[in-house]
Amino acid sequence: MSFWWDNKWLRGTVALAAGCAVNYLGDRLLGVRMELWWGLAETFTIPWVLDVFLVPFLAGTVVGLIYGLGGKWLCYFPPLIVRAWSYITLMDISVIPQGASLLPMGWWGFFVILTMEAAAFGGVAGEILIKRTYGRLPRHLVHKAYQRGASSGGDREG
């Protein structure tokens, strides 16, 4: 990796932007507006379930892959950002389609928590895929606390 990519703030910003993009594009490709209530049978469809569970999982995986160690904590935010933006635009800017109504804030919050938990599973999966957290290397070779001692030579005999 290059030196500029070692900056955790830059990596975090890129990871958040990529996670939000994956989540937003997944919403648009599936054509689902999670914030709208169409009735019981018309709301809870297969695309809706994919939009609530699979799309945030993929977004969390992208965040975990980009950010690395700590991506499992950062991956909670892309679904929250995208869902909040979508809810606010439907509430204030956009027009609610005929036959639909905006979900009450309590139900919307419940569904957002579901998407954030799916993203958390994706964040852990992203960390596992790049093996920055979980792997077969001994902890003293990976953990930052041991990095200084290892570079000084330690107790190796010459």
N, C-alpha and C positions, 0 to 999 in steps of 0.2 A: 504494500500500500504506500501511496505517496504521503508526504508530510502533511499536506493540507487536509487529507482525509482523516488524520488522527484527531482533529478537533471534534470533540463530542457534540458541541452545539451545532456544528454544520451537519454532522452525520444525523443528529436527531431531527433537525429541520427537514433534511432531505427525506428521512424515513417517514416523518409525519405527512409531508406533502405526497409522497408515493402511496402511503396508506389511504389518505383521503381520496386520491385519484382512483385507486383501485375500487374503493367503496362506492364512489360516485358513479364511475363507469359501469360497475356491476348493477347498480340501481337502474341506470338508464337502459342497459342492455336487456335486463329482465322486464323492464316496463312497469315496475311496481312502485307505488307511492305508499310506503308503510304508514304514513301519517293519515291516510284517508280511510274512512269506514264506509264500506259499500253494502254492508249486511253480512251476516255470518257466513253464508255459502260463497259469496263473491269476494270476501276479504281474505280468508284463510285458504289460499290455493297453493299448489306446488311451487309456482314462482315466488310467492310470498315467503314460503318456508325457506327456499333457497336464498332469498334476499335477507332474511333474518339470521340464518345460521352459516351458510356457505360463503357468501360474499364477505362478511366481516372476518371469517376464519382466514380467507385468502389475503385480506388486507393486513391482518395481524401477522401472518406468515411473512409478508413482504417487509413489514416494519422490523420483525425479528431478524430477517436476513440482512437488511441494510444496516441496522444499528448494532447488532451483535449483542454482547453481554449487557443486559438491561433492557433489551427490546421487549421483554415480556411485561415490563411496567409501562413502557411508552405506547404499546399497542392498544391501550384502552381508549386513547384520545381520538383516533380517526373516525370510528363510528359515532362517537359523541358529537364531534364537529360537524360531520356530514348530516346526521339526523337533526341536530339543532338548527342548522342552516335551512334544511328542507322544511322543517316545521315552521320556522319564522317566515320563510318566503310564502308558504301556503297561508299562513295566518294574516300577514300584512300586505304582501306584494301581489301574489298570484291570485287567480280566481279558482275557487273550489268547483270541480265539475258537477254538472247536474246529476242528482241521484246519490251523491256522496256527501259525507260530513267529516269535519276534522275530528280526529280522536280527542277525547278529553285528556288533559295533561297527565293525569294519573295512569291511564292505560298506555299512553305514549311513553311515559317514563319506564313502565314495566318492560315494554318492548325494546327500549333503548338499552336497558340493563341486560336483556337477553343478547343483544348484538354485541355489547361490550364483553360479555363472558365468552362468546364465540371468538371474538378477536383475541382474548387472552389465551385461549387454547392455540390459536394460530401463532401468537407471539412465542409461546413455548416451543411450538413445532419449528419455527424459524430459527430459534437458538439451537435446537437439537440438530437441525440440518447443517448448520455451519460448524457445529461442535465447538463453540466457544464456551459453553457452559457444561455440557455433558459430553463425555467422550471416554476414551480409554487411556488417556494420558494421566499419569499420577498428578495429584493436586499440587505438589511442590514444583512441578514444571509449568503449571498454568497460572496459578494464583499470583496476583500482583505483589502480595506481601513477601513472597519468596524470590521475586525477580532480582532485587538488589543483591541479596546474598549469593545468588547463583552467578551473577556477573563478576563478583569479586574473586571468584576462585574457590571459595568455601574451604573445606578441609581436604582438598585433593593433595596428594603428595606428588612432588615433582620428580 
